[in-house]
């Protein structure tokens, strides 16, 4: 795994369903929104002395609550589905 793209790859892998092993954690839309935040964080950390685009910062801030809420919902669904798979494996 390439250390330069590790976080982006992880987000992509969380969109994959592995049948009878685990469901996808994220749908494509949520993955895109999370990747936007990852990208912003990456730019901010690595090019921190350059100016930030205030419109982009504001847009990300406006989307943050909805993204977090969607992530929590997706995570709870993921946990429920994995518990169901685990129970089926016991039988």
C-alpha positions as CSV (number, residue, x, y, z in Angstrom):
1,X,0.0,0.0,0.0
2,X,1.4,3.4,-1.0
3,X,1.9,5.6,2.1
4,X,1.1,8.7,0.0
5,X,-2.4,7.5,-0.9
6,X,-3.1,5.3,2.2
7,X,-6.0,7.5,3.6
8,X,-7.6,7.9,0.2
9,X,-7.4,4.2,-0.5
10,X,-8.9,3.4,2.9
11,X,-11.9,5.6,2.1
12,X,-12.3,3.8,-1.2
13,X,-12.0,0.4,0.5
14,X,-14.8,1.3,2.9
15,X,-17.2,1.5,-0.1
16,X,-16.6,-2.1,-1.0
17,X,-19.0,-4.8,0.1
18,X,-17.4,-8.2,0.6
19,X,-20.2,-10.7,0.3
20,X,-20.7,-12.9,3.4
21,X,-17.8,-11.2,5.1
22,X,-18.8,-7.6,5.6
23,X,-21.0,-4.9,4.1
24,X,-19.7,-1.6,2.7
25,X,-19.4,1.0,5.5
26,X,-19.7,4.0,3.2
27,X,-21.8,4.7,0.1
28,X,-20.1,6.5,-2.7
29,X,-21.7,9.9,-1.9
30,X,-20.5,9.8,1.7
31,X,-17.1,8.6,0.6
32,X,-16.8,11.6,-1.7
33,X,-17.7,14.0,1.1
34,X,-15.3,12.3,3.6
35,X,-12.6,12.4,0.9
36,X,-13.2,16.2,0.5
37,X,-12.4,16.6,4.2
38,X,-9.4,14.4,3.9
39,X,-8.1,16.4,0.9
40,X,-8.7,19.7,2.7
41,X,-6.8,18.4,5.8
42,X,-3.9,17.2,3.6
43,X,-3.6,20.5,1.8
44,X,-3.9,22.5,5.1
45,X,-1.2,20.4,6.8
46,X,1.2,20.3,3.9
47,X,0.8,23.7,2.4
48,X,-0.2,25.5,5.5
49,X,1.6,28.7,4.7
50,X,-0.4,29.3,1.6
51,X,-3.8,31.1,1.6
52,X,-6.9,29.0,2.1
53,X,-9.9,29.5,-0.2
54,X,-12.5,31.0,2.1
55,X,-15.4,29.8,-0.1
56,X,-14.1,26.3,0.0
57,X,-13.6,26.4,3.8
58,X,-17.1,27.7,4.2
59,X,-18.6,25.1,2.0
60,X,-16.8,22.3,3.8
61,X,-18.0,23.8,7.2
62,X,-21.6,23.9,6.0
63,X,-21.4,20.2,4.9
64,X,-19.6,19.0,8.1
65,X,-22.7,18.4,10.2
66,X,-24.6,16.5,7.5
67,X,-21.5,14.5,6.7
68,X,-20.9,13.6,10.3
69,X,-24.6,12.6,10.7
70,X,-24.5,10.5,7.6
71,X,-21.3,8.8,8.8
72,X,-22.9,8.0,12.2
73,X,-25.9,6.5,10.4
74,X,-23.7,4.5,8.0
75,X,-21.6,3.2,10.9
76,X,-24.6,2.1,13.0
77,X,-26.0,0.3,9.9
78,X,-22.6,-1.3,9.3
79,X,-22.4,-2.6,12.9
80,X,-25.9,-4.0,12.6
81,X,-25.1,-5.8,9.4
82,X,-21.8,-7.2,10.7
83,X,-23.6,-8.5,13.8
84,X,-26.1,-10.3,11.6
85,X,-23.3,-11.8,9.6
86,X,-21.6,-12.9,12.8
87,X,-24.8,-14.5,14.1
88,X,-25.3,-16.4,10.8
89,X,-21.7,-17.7,11.0
90,X,-22.4,-19.1,14.4
91,X,-25.4,-21.2,13.1
